[in-house]
């Protein structure tokens, strides 16, 4: 029987979140736009995010990686597609009120 190959995408544990890193990551206008889009729409395929923001895939992928590594987003693989979502609950538990602030709702 063939072995199933599952891709593991690393996400930092909320206990390792650093406010400075989160804020530095969100300091880029493109990444902030990505987070605001995810806040409004929920989980989206990476390609759709890039298309909506007019980003080449290579640029979008770089920014998505930085958001994930800072703990701001979660990426899950479904076949060849990557679905991106905001780690709203994790961020809220570490930094109460931050998500609403960055989403532009406060």
C-alpha positions in Angstrom: 0.0 0.0 0.0 1.5 3.4 -1.0 2.4 5.8 1.8 0.3 9.0 2.0 2.4 12.1 1.8 1.0 14.9 3.9 2.4 18.4 3.8 3.0 20.0 7.2 2.8 23.8 7.2 4.5 25.2 10.3 2.5 27.7 12.4 3.9 29.3 15.5 2.3 28.5 18.9 0.4 31.4 20.3 2.6 31.3 23.3 5.5 32.4 21.1 3.7 35.4 19.5 5.6 38.7 19.9 3.7 42.0 19.6 6.7 43.7 18.0 7.0 41.1 15.3 3.2 41.2 14.6 3.2 44.9 14.4 6.4 45.0 12.2 4.8 42.4 9.9 1.6 44.5 9.7 3.6 47.6 9.0 3.7 46.8 5.3 0.7 48.1 3.4 0.3 45.0 1.2 0.3 42.7 4.2 -2.2 44.9 6.1 -4.4 44.8 3.0 -4.2 41.0 3.0 -5.2 40.9 6.6 -8.1 43.3 6.2 -9.3 41.2 3.2 -9.2 38.0 5.3 -10.9 39.8 8.2 -13.8 40.7 5.9 -14.0 37.6 3.8 -12.8 34.8 6.0 -10.7 31.9 4.6 -9.7 32.5 0.9 -7.5 30.6 -1.6 -4.1 32.3 -1.8 -4.5 32.9 -5.6 -7.7 34.8 -5.0 -6.1 37.0 -2.4 -3.2 37.8 -4.8 -5.7 38.5 -7.7 -7.8 40.8 -5.7 -4.8 42.8 -4.6 -3.1 42.7 -8.0 -0.1 40.8 -6.7 2.1 38.5 -8.7 2.1 35.0 -7.1 5.8 35.2 -6.1 5.2 38.5 -4.2 1.9 37.3 -2.7 3.6 34.1 -1.5 6.4 36.0 0.1 4.0 38.2 2.1 1.8 35.2 3.0 4.8 33.4 4.4 5.7 36.4 6.6 2.1 36.7 7.9 2.1 33.0 8.7 5.5 33.0 10.4 4.4 36.0 12.6 1.3 34.0 13.7 -1.2 36.3 12.0 -2.5 33.9 9.4 -3.1 30.1 9.1 -2.4 28.3 5.8 -3.9 24.9 5.1 -3.3 22.8 2.1 -6.2 21.3 0.2 -4.8 19.4 -2.7 -2.6 21.9 -4.6 -4.5 24.8 -3.2 -3.5 26.9 -0.2 -6.3 28.3 1.9 -5.4 31.3 4.1 -7.3 32.5 7.1 -6.8 35.0 9.9 -5.8 33.5 13.3 -8.4 35.7 14.9 -8.9 33.7 18.1 -5.2 33.2 18.7 -4.4 36.9 18.1 -7.3 38.0 20.3 -6.2 35.8 23.2 -2.7 37.2 23.1 -3.5 40.8 22.1 -7.1 41.7 23.0 -8.5 44.3 20.6 -5.7 44.0 18.0 -7.8 42.2 15.4 -10.5 44.8 15.4 -7.9 47.6 15.3 -6.1 46.2 12.3 -9.3 45.4 10.6 -10.1 49.1 10.7 -13.3 48.6 12.9 -12.4 50.6 15.9 
